[in-house]
């Protein structure tokens, strides 16, 4: 599966647009993660606890998006984006989305 943030894939011709696809996950911090993350915030610098949480959420949303694209019969996703919102304090939604397409190599 080819994925790009661009509206086209160089070297490929889009033969079919299949529509918008998405992958969404909602994550929260555990008590231990909140405590250690809070301590890292006090001391400043890179916060590895929250970085790992964010990376895991993005990876999960991306994988769900890829599954959704495959269900639609796509072999590529163009105009891929991420979005994140705090649902309530400590609970974050991460969305990966794009346009599912069928492409052929030129």
Buried (B, 14 or more C-beta within 10 A) or exposed (E): EEBBEEEEBEEBEBEEEBEEBBBBBBBEBEEEBBEBBEEBEEEEEEBEBBEEBBEEBBEBBBEBBBEBBEEBEBBBBBBBEBEBEEEEEEEBBBBBBBBBBBBEEE
